[in-house]
Amino acid sequence: MKLKPSSKAWMHEHINDEFVKRAQKEGYRARAAYKLTEIDDKDKLIKPGMTIVDLGSTPGSWSQVAAQRLKGQGRIIALDILEMQPIGGVEFIQGDFREEAVLSLLEKSLNGKQVDLVIADMAPNISGIAAVDQAGAAHLTELALEFSKDWLKPSGNFLVKVFIGEGFEEILQSMRKMFDKVVTRKPKASRGRSSEVYLLGLGRKSA
């Protein structure tokens, strides 16, 4: 199949991307690893002994970073609709986070223990229709926020990918009600033309 000009341009950019090259060299599964690395270097989110939930984890680069920084002390539960190759120190649940049965499975695996940190680098399957994709992304963010509301311990933190556009302000307002502080992060590994940013909720307020 012949590549479209836009696909050729993306492939050329991807191959020459410094973060793609670094990921290949340093053994990370995706360039997204450097988004979490930069945010964690700045905000010191991951500490040994924590319980971390990674939503939308596949291919696993965020779980890789989290596992390295836990240094074998703590627990990571990763979840994605797509299969993820095993990572040492990471428990994986395959399923659609939007389904009640999958959410129940995740909650059951926590065995009543609250979570220190929720990280969510989720994106819906892209249809190419901006309004549909924006709504799908916002829905995933709302679900991740709802999970955090139920399972984050007081003072726990929440990091989520969002897209600037419809629904963004509502998500921001919801997070401000729930956390002591909400900040926006745009790491260097996040492509400049992309509308994605990361919202970080610091200090889960007591219910």
NUZA-729330 format. One record per residue (C-alpha): residue in three letters; x negated, y negated, z. Coordinates in steps of 0.05 Angstrom, whole numbers, plus 5000, padded with zeros to 4 digits. Layout:
# residues N
@aa: Ala east: X north: Y up: Z
...
END
This chain:
# residues 207
@aa: Met east: 5000 north: 5000 up: 5000
@aa: Lys east: 4973 north: 4932 up: 4980
@aa: Leu east: 4964 north: 4883 up: 5037
@aa: Lys east: 5000 north: 4816 up: 5033
@aa: Pro east: 4955 north: 4755 up: 5033
@aa: Ser east: 4978 north: 4739 up: 5104
@aa: Ser east: 4960 north: 4810 up: 5127
@aa: Lys east: 4892 north: 4804 up: 5094
@aa: Ala east: 4880 north: 4738 up: 5130
@aa: Trp east: 4900 north: 4769 up: 5197
@aa: Met east: 4855 north: 4830 up: 5185
@aa: His east: 4796 north: 4785 up: 5167
@aa: Glu east: 4807 north: 4743 up: 5230
@aa: His east: 4816 north: 4804 up: 5273
@aa: Ile east: 4752 north: 4838 up: 5249
@aa: Asn east: 4712 north: 4775 up: 5260
@aa: Asp east: 4744 north: 4757 up: 5327
@aa: Glu east: 4692 north: 4750 up: 5382
@aa: Phe east: 4739 north: 4782 up: 5434
@aa: Val east: 4753 north: 4842 up: 5389
@aa: Lys east: 4678 north: 4852 up: 5381
@aa: Arg east: 4666 north: 4845 up: 5455
@aa: Ala east: 4722 north: 4894 up: 5472
@aa: Gln east: 4692 north: 4946 up: 5425
@aa: Lys east: 4623 north: 4936 up: 5454
@aa: Glu east: 4646 north: 4936 up: 5527
@aa: Gly east: 4695 north: 4994 up: 5522
@aa: Tyr east: 4761 north: 4957 up: 5530
@aa: Arg east: 4821 north: 4982 up: 5491
@aa: Ala east: 4843 north: 4913 up: 5468
@aa: Arg east: 4819 north: 4840 up: 5467
@aa: Ala east: 4876 north: 4825 up: 5517
@aa: Ala east: 4829 north: 4850 up: 5571
@aa: Tyr east: 4794 north: 4782 up: 5569
@aa: Lys east: 4859 north: 4745 up: 5581
@aa: Leu east: 4867 north: 4780 up: 5649
@aa: Thr east: 4793 north: 4775 up: 5663
@aa: Glu east: 4792 north: 4700 up: 5654
@aa: Ile east: 4855 north: 4689 up: 5695
@aa: Asp east: 4831 north: 4734 up: 5751
@aa: Asp east: 4763 north: 4701 up: 5752
@aa: Lys east: 4798 north: 4634 up: 5763
@aa: Asp east: 4855 north: 4655 up: 5809
@aa: Lys east: 4826 north: 4715 up: 5846
@aa: Leu east: 4889 north: 4757 up: 5840
@aa: Ile east: 4860 north: 4828 up: 5843
@aa: Lys east: 4829 north: 4852 up: 5908
@aa: Pro east: 4810 north: 4923 up: 5931
@aa: Gly east: 4865 north: 4957 up: 5971
@aa: Met east: 4923 north: 4927 up: 5931
@aa: Thr east: 4983 north: 4961 up: 5900
@aa: Ile east: 4990 north: 4934 up: 5829
@aa: Val east: 5045 north: 4946 up: 5778
@aa: Asp east: 5026 north: 4935 up: 5704
@aa: Leu east: 5088 north: 4927 up: 5661
@aa: Gly east: 5080 north: 4935 up: 5585
@aa: Ser east: 5013 north: 4967 up: 5597
@aa: Thr east: 4996 north: 5002 up: 5531
@aa: Pro east: 4943 north: 5008 up: 5504
@aa: Gly east: 4916 north: 4997 up: 5574
@aa: Ser east: 4866 north: 4941 up: 5574
@aa: Trp east: 4898 north: 4904 up: 5633
@aa: Ser east: 4900 north: 4969 up: 5673
@aa: Gln east: 4826 north: 4979 up: 5656
@aa: Val east: 4809 north: 4910 up: 5684
@aa: Ala east: 4852 north: 4921 up: 5746
@aa: Ala east: 4822 north: 4990 up: 5759
@aa: Gln east: 4751 north: 4962 up: 5754
@aa: Arg east: 4767 north: 4906 up: 5802
@aa: Leu east: 4802 north: 4950 up: 5853
@aa: Lys east: 4736 north: 4990 up: 5858
@aa: Gly east: 4772 north: 5055 up: 5873
@aa: Gln east: 4811 north: 5024 up: 5931
@aa: Gly east: 4885 north: 5014 up: 5919
@aa: Arg east: 4938 north: 5037 up: 5870
@aa: Ile east: 4958 north: 5019 up: 5799
@aa: Ile east: 5024 north: 5041 up: 5768
@aa: Ala east: 5029 north: 5026 up: 5694
@aa: Leu east: 5091 north: 5030 up: 5652
@aa: Asp east: 5104 north: 5024 up: 5577
@aa: Ile east: 5153 north: 5049 up: 5525
@aa: Leu east: 5093 north: 5073 up: 5484
@aa: Glu east: 5045 north: 5128 up: 5504
@aa: Met east: 4981 north: 5107 up: 5539
@aa: Gln east: 4917 north: 5148 up: 5541
@aa: Pro east: 4897 north: 5164 up: 5613
@aa: Ile east: 4855 north: 5115 up: 5654
@aa: Gly east: 4820 north: 5137 up: 5718
@aa: Gly east: 4856 north: 5110 up: 5779
@aa: Val east: 4919 north: 5091 up: 5740
@aa: Glu east: 4987 north: 5126 up: 5745
@aa: Phe east: 5027 north: 5120 up: 5681
@aa: Ile east: 5102 north: 5123 up: 5669
@aa: Gln east: 5126 north: 5125 up: 5597
@aa: Gly east: 5194 north: 5095 up: 5585
@aa: Asp east: 5235 north: 5034 up: 5567
@aa: Phe east: 5233 north: 4983 up: 5624
@aa: Arg east: 5302 north: 4958 up: 5602
@aa: Glu east: 5334 north: 5025 up: 5620
@aa: Glu east: 5360 north: 5036 up: 5690
@aa: Ala east: 5333 north: 5108 up: 5694
@aa: Val east: 5262 north: 5085 up: 5678
@aa: Leu east: 5265 north: 5029 up: 5728
@aa: Ser east: 5290 north: 5079 up: 5780
@aa: Leu east: 5231 north: 5124 up: 5765
@aa: Leu east: 5183 north: 5066 up: 5776
@aa: Glu east: 5217 north: 5047 up: 5841
@aa: Lys east: 5218 north: 5119 up: 5865
@aa: Ser east: 5143 north: 5125 up: 5853
@aa: Leu east: 5131 north: 5065 up: 5899
@aa: Asn east: 5163 north: 5106 up: 5955
@aa: Gly east: 5188 north: 5044 up: 5991
@aa: Lys east: 5120 north: 5009 up: 5991
@aa: Gln east: 5120 north: 4936 up: 5970
@aa: Val east: 5074 north: 4911 up: 5915
@aa: Asp east: 5017 north: 4860 up: 5921
@aa: Leu east: 5014 north: 4840 up: 5847
@aa: Val east: 5057 north: 4849 up: 5785
@aa: Ile east: 5024 north: 4838 up: 5718
@aa: Ala east: 5066 north: 4838 up: 5654
@aa: Asp east: 5036 north: 4828 up: 5585
@aa: Met east: 5100 north: 4851 up: 5550
@aa: Ala east: 5127 north: 4833 up: 5482
@aa: Pro east: 5187 north: 4861 up: 5445
@aa: Asn east: 5182 north: 4894 up: 5377
@aa: Ile east: 5177 north: 4835 up: 5330
@aa: Ser east: 5233 north: 4827 up: 5280
@aa: Gly east: 5206 north: 4764 up: 5247
@aa: Ile east: 5270 north: 4727 up: 5265
@aa: Ala east: 5246 north: 4674 up: 5314
@aa: Ala east: 5310 north: 4667 up: 5354
@aa: Val east: 5318 north: 4742 up: 5362
@aa: Asp east: 5245 north: 4752 up: 5382
@aa: Gln east: 5247 north: 4694 up: 5431
@aa: Ala east: 5310 north: 4722 up: 5464
@aa: Gly east: 5279 north: 4792 up: 5468
@aa: Ala east: 5216 north: 4765 up: 5501
@aa: Ala east: 5255 north: 4723 up: 5551
@aa: His east: 5297 north: 4784 up: 5569
@aa: Leu east: 5235 north: 4825 up: 5585
@aa: Thr east: 5208 north: 4768 up: 5627
@aa: Glu east: 5273 north: 4763 up: 5666
@aa: Leu east: 5272 north: 4838 up: 5680
@aa: Ala east: 5200 north: 4834 up: 5704
@aa: Leu east: 5219 north: 4776 up: 5749
@aa: Glu east: 5279 north: 4814 up: 5776
@aa: Phe east: 5234 north: 4873 up: 5792
@aa: Ser east: 5185 north: 4826 up: 5827
@aa: Lys east: 5242 north: 4796 up: 5867
@aa: Asp east: 5258 north: 4865 up: 5894
@aa: Trp east: 5189 north: 4894 up: 5904
@aa: Leu east: 5136 north: 4839 up: 5913
@aa: Lys east: 5115 north: 4831 up: 5985
@aa: Pro east: 5118 north: 4761 up: 6016
@aa: Ser east: 5057 north: 4722 up: 5990
@aa: Gly east: 5051 north: 4770 up: 5931
@aa: Asn east: 5035 north: 4745 up: 5861
@aa: Phe east: 5065 north: 4753 up: 5792
@aa: Leu east: 5031 north: 4742 up: 5725
@aa: Val east: 5073 north: 4745 up: 5661
@aa: Lys east: 5066 north: 4729 up: 5588
@aa: Val east: 5119 north: 4682 up: 5561
@aa: Phe east: 5130 north: 4646 up: 5495
@aa: Ile east: 5143 north: 4571 up: 5492
@aa: Gly east: 5213 north: 4562 up: 5464
@aa: Glu east: 5284 north: 4579 up: 5482
@aa: Gly east: 5291 north: 4607 up: 5552
@aa: Phe east: 5223 north: 4582 up: 5575
@aa: Glu east: 5249 north: 4527 up: 5621
@aa: Glu east: 5299 north: 4574 up: 5654
@aa: Ile east: 5243 north: 4624 up: 5669
@aa: Leu east: 5200 north: 4569 up: 5697
@aa: Gln east: 5256 north: 4544 up: 5742
@aa: Ser east: 5270 north: 4615 up: 5767
@aa: Met east: 5197 north: 4626 up: 5784
@aa: Arg east: 5193 north: 4559 up: 5821
@aa: Lys east: 5250 north: 4581 up: 5866
@aa: Met east: 5215 north: 4647 up: 5880
@aa: Phe east: 5141 north: 4626 up: 5890
@aa: Asp east: 5104 north: 4574 up: 5930
@aa: Lys east: 5067 north: 4552 up: 5867
@aa: Val east: 5075 north: 4565 up: 5792
@aa: Val east: 5019 north: 4549 up: 5744
@aa: Thr east: 5009 north: 4558 up: 5669
@aa: Arg east: 4948 north: 4592 up: 5641
@aa: Lys east: 4925 north: 4595 up: 5568
@aa: Pro east: 4862 north: 4638 up: 5568
@aa: Lys east: 4810 north: 4631 up: 5512
@aa: Ala east: 4827 north: 4700 up: 5486
@aa: Ser east: 4898 north: 4677 up: 5473
@aa: Arg east: 4898 north: 4653 up: 5401
@aa: Gly east: 4908 north: 4577 up: 5396
@aa: Arg east: 4964 north: 4580 up: 5344
@aa: Ser east: 5003 north: 4630 up: 5386
@aa: Ser east: 5061 north: 4603 up: 5428
@aa: Glu east: 5044 north: 4652 up: 5484
@aa: Val east: 5023 north: 4626 up: 5552
@aa: Tyr east: 5019 north: 4660 up: 5619
@aa: Leu east: 5059 north: 4638 up: 5678
@aa: Leu east: 5029 north: 4654 up: 5746
@aa: Gly east: 5073 north: 4655 up: 5807
@aa: Leu east: 5031 north: 4648 up: 5870
@aa: Gly east: 5057 north: 4665 up: 5939
@aa: Arg east: 5124 north: 4701 up: 5937
@aa: Lys east: 5170 north: 4663 up: 5984
@aa: Ser east: 5202 north: 4703 up: 6040
@aa: Ala east: 5273 north: 4723 up: 6022
END
